[in-house]
Amino acid sequence: MNQYLEVDKWKIVETGFNPEHQRSSESIFSLGNGHMGQRANFEECYSGDSLQGSYIGGIYYPDKTKVGWWKNGYPEYFAKVLNSVNWIGIDIEINGEPLDIFECDVSAFKRVLNMKKGYLQRLFIAELPTGDKIKVEVMRFISMARKEIGAIEYNIEALNFNGEITIKPYINGDVRNEDANYDEHFWSEVEQTSFEEGGLVTTRTKKLDFHVCAGMTNKLQKNGQDLNINTETEVIPMEVSEEYSISVTEGDEVTLHKIAAVASSLNHKKEQLKSHVGALIKDTAALGFPKLLYEHTQRWSEIWDGSDVLIEGDDKAQQGIRFNIFQLYQTYTGEDKRLNIGPKGFTGEKYGGCTYWDTEAYCLPFYLNTAPNEVARNLLLYRYQQLSEAIENAEKLGFTDGAALYPMVTMNGEECHNEWEITFEEIHRNGAMAYAIYNYIQHTGDEAYLSDAGLEVLIAISRFWSQRFNYSEKRDKFVMLGVTGPNEYENNVNNNWYTTYIGCWTMQYTLESIAKVQSQYPKRFKEIKRKTNYSEEETTRWKEIMDNVYLPEDEERGIFLQQDNYLDKEQRTVQDLDDDERPLNQYWSWDRILRSCFIKQGDVVQGLYFFEDHFDEETLQRNFDFYEPRTVHESSLSPCIHAIMASKLGYRDKAYEFYLRTARLDLDDYNEEVHQGLHITSMAGTWMAIVEGFAGKRAKEGELYFSPTLPDKWTAYSFKILYKGRRMKVRVADEEIEITCEDGEAVKCYVYDEQYQITPDNPLQLTRKKAVA
């Protein structure tokens, strides 16, 4: 852990300049708007350790796979999230001396991420090697109201000198990825030019020929008055800059407003990019920085109105959940169904790809409950649109007849992950796709989605599962061989319980969905049959597998076995580990990890979370009590699931501990890796830990349920959810539970299994202690 940030309900605050924290802070203070994002790099030159990072949604590079040896079915490339054009750059000179705070005596340094209003501020005083001192204040935001706009206010005060301040804002497209497999430069020059309002740079990616155009316009003030001074414009390959020299005396303040527009060929025709960006620059220059900031903060106000979680009595917990919600909405807004939620979002290069199974298993519930239905629907349609590629992925591995295997990592539907134990074996991801469809319909009541898209996906996935099981004569059962479950500290195991269970459940849910669509949408069902070449005969094998599947368990302990032979391992618990051995993946050999009983993240527990209603509480408890002490939670996806299950089982202290870990995973850098980027997809788990954990919210069989608890350190908490188009507010306090329907028709819900009807005029109020009793 690395706790250097201040605790504040609405802000992330770093006080004091510590270069050793720079990469971590660049991740934590990142900005984005669902279209593009920017690490918290400094605008001015910085010669210290840094990861320059600017990213545009959907723009990637197919970096040639780098492996020790090739295997049939390996993807030929790994999709890299591209470090794109640097639009924030502003070089500063004080009397001819470049400003580089790594080489300065820096005091009064403060960096503040205002989550309520969505902007980043920075303040510092720097004494240059010449003895000249300046005070700098910077504000930056990426507009939530205008998706292709970013803006900077850069203010410099001369503290102890007379002379000249030189300001050189620039746009630079000559950038590189730190994680390039072969140190390849991914960008090529197209055009750079200046014009009356500013300048622009257009670059293109190699191989896929994505074009990105970035422009800027700049406005200067001195002591609050507009300056009209000569500009020296420089146009060089892949860069355009404007240089201003301003005479100052001690106490003078110089302010630069830099507004940038960034657009890509993903959204515009290549030949129209230049004119589009030029028009954006002209329009935003006329609006000015204050109006753009006002629009932006108003949009954040709307977002917070529907998504905020209020925690009373625990500022660390409050800061954690708001940071997570803030980063989720910076990463994905749901406006473009071609985009998805990468594990690092717009905060770093690691992992690459646009989406993992994290989206369906963790992120979908958050957007289902905090955003209009079409946002979650777009997440599902993203997969539906890539169904043909999922079928191709399965064909490459030898599957036939329209079976689909969704990729572990993808940008365009093709598998692009190249670690064999994940690419070929971590097939449980297919089950998450099916569960997401089920979960969406439970929350929205949008059963038409099955007819529109969902059933085609379910049939293709079930075909995969039916072929992936094989019959074992020895067991007289169907078995699942050679897989990796959610616990990636186990590879190539047989009969992973979670994978087997979710595979069978998917086939069962598909059969139910077939019957529903056939009954309710007969015309569309005929189209699906023709399109998928579906026949009832193929379901005979599905039913045979479900009726005769082997699910490993230990009857003596009354637990499901994570996989065959798990109990052959030396059984230890996390308490047996020394602190200097953690995290295991940084201190143990892979061989040692694989032979140990330690679990990276919930595996059996993940299945119990999805399917808790399939088991009695004693079964849930026995399995949780066995597996949780063996789980090291070295996946960011682990603590939130355990928080939910601990709440379900009445383990209040554990539930709070897991909540705080998931909420502050990046703020406190639990896994010592935040310098690589934030854990965006697991951030949705923080919301789940409160709403599904402490509040016990469930949507099942068309009904809404709550079983609220209150952590000991909290005096109250409240949140809003959308359920079947109706917005509800839930507040849980020490004495009282209050549920309000803010709009729409009446809502029926169960609180501690007792049914109530709530209308906008008739909120539900219960005495919490009586309700618990």
N, C-alpha and C positions, 0 to 999 in steps of 0.2 A: 504493500500500500504506500501511497505517496500523497499525503494530505497537506497541500499547501494553499488551498483555496478557502476563502472566507465563506461562512454560512450566511445566506440571505434568502428571503422567501422568493424574491423575483429576480435576483441578479446572481451572476457568477463573477466573483471579484478576485483578482490576483494583485497583491500589493508587494512591491519590491521587484526589481529586475534580477532574475536568476536564469542565466543562459542555459543551465542544465535542465530547466523545465521547458525550454522553448518549443521543442517538438510536441510535447504533451499539450502545452497551451495552444499551439496552432490547431490541434485537433479539437480541444474542448471549446474554444472560442470561435469555431467555424460558423459560417453563415450559408444559407441556401434558401431557395424558394420553390423547390420541386422541379424547376427547369435547369438551374445551374447552381453551383456552390463554390465556396472559396474557403480554404484554410486560413487561419488567422495569421498569415504572414505579414510582416511589416511592409508598409508602402515604400519606405526609404530603403536604401542599401543596407544589407545586414550580412556581415562576413562570418558570423557564427554558424553553428550547426542548425540546419533548417531543412524542412521538406516543402519546397514550393508546390502548391497545389491549387489548381483551378479546374473545375470539372463541369461538363455539360451533359445533361441527361441523354442517354441513347447513343452517344458518340464513343466509339471504342476502336480497338485495334486488335486484329487476330495475330497475336504474337506467336511465332512458331514454337511448338511444344519442345520443351527441354527435359528429356528424361535419360536415365542411364541406359536403358534398353527398351526397345519397342515391343508392344504387344498388340495383337490383332484387336481392332475395335478402339484403340486409343484415338482420341481427338487429335487432329493435326495442329490445332492451335489452342492457346489459352487466351480468352478475351480479356484484354487489359482495359480497365477504366483509364481513360486518357487524361494525363495532365495537359491541360489546354492553355489557350492564350492567357498571358499575364496582363490583366486589364487594370490592376491596382497600382502599378509602379509609379513612384514619384521620387526622383533623385533630388536631393537637397544639398546645396553648398552654402557655407557661411564664410564670407570673405575668402572664397576660393578653396576652402577646406571641406571635403565631402563629409556629410553626416552619416556616420555608421555607429550606431549606439553600442555595438560590440567593442568598439575602440574608444568609447567615451566614458567619462565619469558620469554615471547615471544616478539620479536621485528622484524622489517623489514619483516613482513609476507606479502606475495603476492601470490595469486593464479590466474593463467592465463589460460583461455581456448582459444587456437589458432584455430579458426574455419577454417581459410584458409588451414591450414596444418593438422588439425585433431588431435592435441595432447594437453595434460594437463600438465602444469608446476606449480610447487610450490616452493617457496623460503621462508626461515625463519631463524632467529637466535634465538637459545634457550639457556637460562642459566638454568642449572639443579639445584636442591636443593643443590648439592655439591659445586656450584660455577663454575663448568666447563661450558665453552661456546662452542657451535658448530654452524657452518653455514651449512644448508642443502639445497640442490637443487635437485628437483625430476622432472623427465619427464616420462609421461606414455601415451601409446596409445594402442588401439585395432585395429589390422590391417584390413584395408579395402581391402588389396590385398590377405591376407591369413586368411580366415574367422575364423579359430580356434586358432589364435595366439594373445596373448597380451604381451607387453614388458614394462619393467620399467628400467630407469636409476636413481640410488639413489646415490647421492654424498654428503659426509660429510667432512667438514673441521674442524680441531682442531684449535680453535681460541686462547685459553689461557692456554693450559695444555699439559703435556706430559703424556703418559700412554697407555691405551689399549681401542680400540673400538671393540666391539663384534657385529657382524651382523649375524642375524639368519633368512634367508628367509624360508618360509614354504608354504605348501599347506594344507588347512584344509577343510575337508568335513563335519565336525560336526557343521552344521549351522541350524538355525531355522527361521521360518517366524514369524514376529511380529503379523501378523493378523490371526494366526491359530484360528479357531473357538473354539477348545477344548484344546488349548495349546499342541497340538500333535506335536511330532517330526516326520517330514516327510521323513527323510533319514535314511538308514541303511548301515552298513559297508559291503563292498565286499572285498577289498584288498588294501593294501598300501605297497609300496616297494621302495627301492633305487637301483640305478644302476650307472654305471660309469659317465654318463652325468648329473645325477640328481636324481629325484625321482618322484613318482606318487601316486595318491590316486584314487581309484574307489569306488563310492557309488551308491546306488540304492534307488529309491523311493518306499515307501510302496504302496500297492494296485496295481498300474499300472506297476511297475517294470521297470521304465526308469533307465538306467545306465548312469552315467556320470564319465568320466575319465579325470583327470587333472594332468598334469606333469609340471616339471620345470627344467630348467638348469640355472646355475649361474656362473658368471665370475667376478673376482675381479681385481681391479687395485689400485695401490698406486702412487700418483703423476704422473698418466698417463702411468705407466708401469705395465704390467701384473704381477699378483701375483700367485705363486703356493705354497699354504700353506696347512697344514693338515686340513681336514674337519671332524668335528664331526657330523655324521648323526644320527638322531633319528627317529625311526619308531614306532609310537603308533597308537592305533585304530583311523582310519579316518584322520590321519595326518602324514605327513613326513616333516622333516626339516633338514637343513644343517647349522651348526654353524661355523663361522670363527672368530678368534681373531687376531687383527692386532695391532702391536705396532706402536705408532705414537709419533711425537714430534710436538710442536706448529707450525702451518702452513701447516702440512701435509694434503693431501686430499685423501680420500678413496672412490672408486667408485664401486658400484655393478651394474652389468647388469643382470637382472632377466628376462628370457623369459619363458612364460607359454603357454602350449597347452591345450585346453579344447575341448573335443569331447563327443558326446552322442550316445546312441543307436538309436536315431531318424535317424541318418545318417550312422551308422556302425553296423555290427553284434556285439553282446555283447562279444563274444569270441575273437573278433579281436580288441577290443578297446585298450587293453594294448599295443599290438604291433604297432597299428597305432599311438598312442600318443608317444610311444618310438621313432618311426621313425621320427615323427615331431620334437621332441626335438633334436634329432641328427642333422637333416637337418638345423634347425634354429640356433642351436649352431654354426654350421659351417659358416652360413651366417653372424651372429653377429648383434648386435643392430643397427649400422649405416645403413647397407644395408636394414634391415627390415623397418627402419624408412623412408628411401628413397622410397622404393616401395609404402609404405603407403601414403606418401605425394603426390606422382605422381598420385595415384588413386583419391585422393581428388581433385587434379587439374583438372582431367577429369570430375569429377562430377560437380564442380563449373562452368566449361566451358559451360555446358548445362543448369544449373539451377539457376545461380546467378541472382539476381535482383539488379541493381545499382541505388541508389538514390543519387542525387546530392543536397547538400544544407541542409541536415537534418540528422545529425549523429545518433540521437536517433532512427529515423525511419529506417535508414540503418542497424544499429546494430540489431534491432528487427527482420527484415525480414531474415537476414542471420542466426541469431540464430535459427529461426524456420526452415529454410531449412536444416541447419546443423543437427538438431535433427531428422527431418523426414528421412533423408538418413542414419543416425545412426540406426534408428529403422527398416527401411524396404528398401531392395534393389531390391526386385522382383525376386530374383534368385530361390526361393523355393516356389512353389504354395501351399505348405502345411502350410505356415506361413502367418500371417496377421499383422494388426497394432493395438496393444492394446492401450487403452486410456492413459496409463502411459508409454508405451513402455518398455524400460529397465531402468526406473528411479525410480520405486517404486512399492509397493505391492498393493496399493489401487485399487479397482474395479475388480481385477482379470480378467480372461478371455483373449482370444486372439483377439476378435473383437466385435465391436458393430456396429450399423448402421452408426456410424461416418465414417467408411471406405468408404462406398458407397456414402454418401452424401457430404463428405468434402475432403477426401484424394484422391479419384479417380481422380478428376480434376487436382490435382497437378501432379500426376504421368503420367496422360494422356498427359500432355503438356511438361514435362521435361525429360521423360525417354522413351526408345524404347517401341513400342506397346506391346511387350510381357509382360512387367511389369504390365501394367494395365490389360491386358488379364488374367494374373495369379491371380489378385485380383478377377476377375469375376469367374474364374474357381474354386477358393476356395469355392465359394458358390455353384457352379454347382456340385462339388464333394460331397457336403453335402446335396444335395436335398433330398435324401431318409430319412435322419435324420430330415429335415424340415417337411416332410410329417408325420413322426412319432410324432414330436412335436405337430402337428395339431390334429392327431388322439387322443392323450392323452387329448385334450381339447374337443373332441367330433365331430371333423370335419371328413368328409368321402370322399371317391371316389378320392383320390389322391390330396386333398387340402394340401397346404404347408404353414406353418407359420415358417418363419426363426426366430431363437432365438434372444433374446435381447443381451444375453451374451453367448459366447461359446468358447470352445477350439476344439471340434471335431464334431460340428454340433448339439449336444444335447443342449437343453436349460439348463443353469445352474444358472440363476438369480432367486432369491427367495424373491423378494418383490412383493406382489400380484398385486399392481397397475401398475407395470412395466411388470412383467412376463406375465400376462394374458391380460393386457389392452393396453399396448403401442404398438399396432399392426401396426402403421404407418410405422414401420421398413420394413414391407413387400413391401411397395411402394418404399422405397429407393432402394431396390434390383432391381426392375423393371426400375426405373429411371436411375440407373447406367448402365444398358444394353443399354438403349436409348442414354445416354450421350457418352458412349464408341463408339458406331457406328457413331454418329454425328461427333466425332473428328477424327476417324481413317478411316472411310469408310469401315470398316471390316464387311460387312453385312453377310459374311459367318458365323460369330459367332452366329447369330440367328439359323442357321441350325445346327451348331456343338453342341451348348449347350443352347443358350439363350432362345429358344422357349419352351423347356421343363420346364425351370424355370418359364417363364411367364404364361404358362398354369396352372401350379400348384398353383401359387400365385393368379391368377384370380379365380380359383375354391374356394380358401379360401375367397376371397372378396364376391363372389356370395352367399356363405353360411353365411357370417358374417352380411350382410344386412338382414333386415326383413321388411315385408310389414306392414305399419301402416294403419288400417282402418280409424282411426280418421283423419289422414292427407291425406289419399289416395296417399301416397308416400312411397318410401323405405327409411328406416332410419337406423342410425348406433348408437347403444346403448352401454353404459357402456365401454367407452374407455378413455385412457389418451393420449392426443396429445403431441407434442414436449414440450409444457409448462407443466412441471412436478409439477408446483404449482397448478394444477387442476387434480383431480383424479376422475375416475368413472363418466364421464360426458356423456351426450347424444349429438349426432350429432356434434361432433367436426368437424369444417369446413375442416381443413386440411386433416384429416384422410379420411373423406368422399370423398373429391375431388381427392386425390391421388389414392384412391381405384377405383373410376370410371375411372380415366385416365388410370390406369393399364389395366383394362379390354378392353378399347378402343385400347390401344397400342398393346395388345395381339392379338386382332382381325386383326389389320393391319399387324402384324408380321406373323400371320397364313397365310394370303393371300400372303404375299411376299415369304415365304418359299415354299408354295404350288406351286407358279408360277415359282420360280427360281430354286428350289431344289426338284422336285417332288418325286424322289426316296427316298431321306432322309425324306421327309414329311410323306411318307407311314410308314417308320420305327418309326417316332415319334408318329404317330397315334396308331400304334400297341403297342409301349412301354408305352404310357401314357393312353391308352384306351380312346382317345379323340374322340368325335363325335360332329358334327355341332349342334345337338339338344341342347347340354348344353349351347351353346352361346345365345340361345333364352332368357334365364333368364338374362344373362349379359346385353343384349340390353334392356330388360325391365327395369332393374335397372337404367341403364344410362339415359333412356328416362323419368324416373319417380322418380328421386332421390330428396330427401329433403336436400337443402343446406341453413342453417340458415343465414339470413341477416336482417339488419335494414334499411328499405327503407328510413326512415326519414333522417338518417345520411349518407346513401349511402355506408354502409360498410357491409362486411361479418362478421357475429357473430362468435367469436371464438368457441362458443358452445351455446346450448340452455341456456337461462336465464343468460347469461354473464352480461347483462345490469341490472339485478336485484341486482348486487353487488354495494356497495358504490363506486362511481367512483372518484378515486383520481389519482394523477400523482406522479411520482417519486420525483418531486420537493416538494411534501408535506411531504416527509420523512425526519427525522433528520439523520444526519450522523452516530450518535451512534446507529441507528437501523439497519445499514447495515453491512454485508450482512444479509438479512432477515432470511436465514436458520440457522444462528448462534444466532440470538437474538429474534426471534418470535417463538411462539408455532406453531406446524403444523396445529392445528385447525385454528389459526388466519390467517395463510398463505392461507389455502384453502378457507376461506371465503372472502379473499381480492380480489381485481381486478388485483393485480400485477402479472406480467408475468415473468417467469424465463428466457425464451428465446423465440426467434421468433417462432410463431405458424402460425397464418394467414400470417405473413410476410415471413415465410419459404415457404409457398405455392406460394406466389406471386413471390418469387425468382425463384422457379422451373418453374413456368408457366406464366411468365410475358407477353408472347406474346398472352395469352388468354384474356387479359384485356387491356382496353385503359389506357392511362397515368393518366387520372383524377381518375379512379378507384384505380389504384395503389397508387396515392398520398393520396386520402381520407383515405384509410386503413392504410397506413404508418403513416399519421399524427395522427390517432386515437390511434393506438396500440403502437407506439414507446415510447410516453411519459409514458406509463404504464409498460414498460419493464425494469426490474432491471438488466438484463444481468448477472445474477448469474450462468449462464451456460457458460462455455468457448466457446461453439458453437454459441453464440448469436451475439457478436459484428461484426463478419466478414460479416454475412448475412445482417445486418443493414448497414454496410459500403457499400456493393454493391448496395443495394436498394437506399440508400441516394445519391450515385453517379448517379444512373439512373435518379433520380428525381431532380438533380441539387442542392442538399443540401451539398455544398462543405465543409463547416465547420464541419457539423455532420459527413460526410464521413471520414474526416481526424481524427476526435476525435475517431470514432469507429475503424479506422485502427490502430491508436496508441495503443488503448486498447487491441486489439487482438494481435498486434505485440509484445507488452511488457507485456502481461498478466502474464507470469512467471517471467520475469526479474524484474518487479516492484511489483509482487505478489499482483495483484489487489484483488483477492478473498481470500487472507490470508490462502492459503493452499498449497503453493509450497513445503513445507517440506514433503508432502506426495508423491511427484513426479510431473513431468511436465505434461502439457496438450498436449500430442503429437498430437492427432487427430485434435484438433482445430488449431494447428499450420499451417495446410494446408490452413485454412481459411485466414491466413495472406497473403499468395500468392494470393488467390482468391480476396481478397480485393483490391489488386493492379491491377491484370491482368483483372479480370472481373468487378471490381469496377471502379478504376480510368481510366483504358484503355478501358473499355467497351467491352472487347472481348466476342463474342458469336459465337458458332458453331451451326447452325440450318439449316435444310433442305439442307444439303450438302454444305452450304456456310459459309464463315468466315466473321465476322463483327467486326469493332472497332468503338468506339465513345470516343476518348481520352479526358480526362480532366487532369489538373495539379493542385495539392494542392498548396495553396499559399506559403507554407514554402519551397517548393521544386523548384529548378531551372530546374531540368530534372530528368527523370528516364528511365531505359531501362531494357529489359528482352528478353529472347528467349523462343519460344514455338515450339513444334513439331505439325504439322498439316498434317494429311494424309501422314506421312512419310517424310515431308519436314520441315527443320529447318528454322525458321524465327526469325529475330531480330527486335524488335520494340523499338524505342526511341522517347520519347515525351519531348519536351523542350518548353520554353515559346513561341518561335516564330515558331517552326517547328516540324513536325511529320515526322519521317523517318522509313520506313519499308523495310527491306532487306530480300531477300530469299537467304540463305547461301548455299543451295544445292538442288538438285533435279530439278523437272520440274517447269514450271510456276505455280504460285498460283494466283487465282482470290480471291479478297477480297473486302469488302465494307468498306469505311471509311465515316462516317456520311451518310450512305445509298447511296453513290455514288461508283460505281464499278470501280476497277482498276485491272490491271494484272501486277504481279511482277515476274521478273526472276532474276537469280543470277547476270546477267549483267545489269539489269535495275531496280535498287531500286526505291521505291516510296518516293518522298519528297513533302510535302505539307506545306504551311504556316498555322500554327495552327489557328491563329486568323481568317484568311479567311475561313478555313474549318469550324470553329465553326459558323461563320456568315452564 
